[in-house]
Amino acid sequence: ADKQTCLPFSGIGINAVICQISEEAGRIIRKLSEEGHQVIFISESLAADCLEVIEE
């Protein structure tokens, strides 16, 4: 997601993380999961490259 897409979410108190590279997305998904986040929204294009991490 880009900054313009994430900005409204940040404005209502949702922690928005901007990521462009699938390897980085995988690390971020793991980190957010370990921190106890129960809902993580991710773009389809990044999700397709991170299926292994998502399935964990």
Buried (B, 14 or more C-beta within 10 A) or exposed (E): BEEEEBEEEEEEEEEBBEBEEBEBBBBBBEEBBEEEEEEEEBEEEBBEBBEEBBEE
